[in-house]
Amino acid sequence: MKIRRLFSALLAILVVVMAVFAARSIMRPEKFKTVYEFRKTANVNNLLAIRSAQAVYKNVYKKYANDIDSLSDFVHNGTVEVEKTIGTIPDSISQEKAFELGLIHKETVKVPAMEKILELDKNVTRESFKNFEYIPYSDKKKYEIQTDAIHNKNYDVPLYRIDVPIEDVLINMDKTITPDNAGVFKRLWNKIFFNNLAEEDQYKALYEDLYMGSLTEASTAGSWE
């Protein structure tokens, strides 16, 4: 009788262990995909902010910023010269007539670079530039900008490219799966099902690095587009 009970207990344990392994085989690739997509979105948002800033930077300096610190300083502290119409046009006359009468005039003024960026690209917000120079979840690892130019007879075409290898996209992946404020149950659950998920090279092989721009052609497109 005791042998039968022991056998039943061992069988039950074996069933539970097999169920856990079966669940792991299903849940781990899905969890990896979820984290990757979440991290990808965070990086793409930063890269789009960089692209918007680079466009205005190039209008001012006729080249792209070759490092993220210079670009960040331009966004937060730089200025852009814009031409504004000063004065008031009465309803009864045209703009051309108002110029002739001296009621309005053109004046070049300096505005914050941030304002110009937001004006030209409605898809970014002030919040987009809060920490746009850092790879998300990387403990402040900064994006690296490569620059070059296509040299034509009469002018040069500036180029830039930013690469984000999948290792950087998924950097500190365990912290996303199990944040520091996670409860005991969640820690145990993740330990059982998602332990060392970041080291699964067979899952990494399913996803591509991110990049934006080119050093061989005049393109600022991203790998996700």
Summary of the structure (lengths in Angstrom):
residues: 225
radius of gyration: 27.5
end to end distance: 67.0
largest distance: 111.4
contacts: 598
relative contact order: 0.16
helix: 51%
strand: 19%
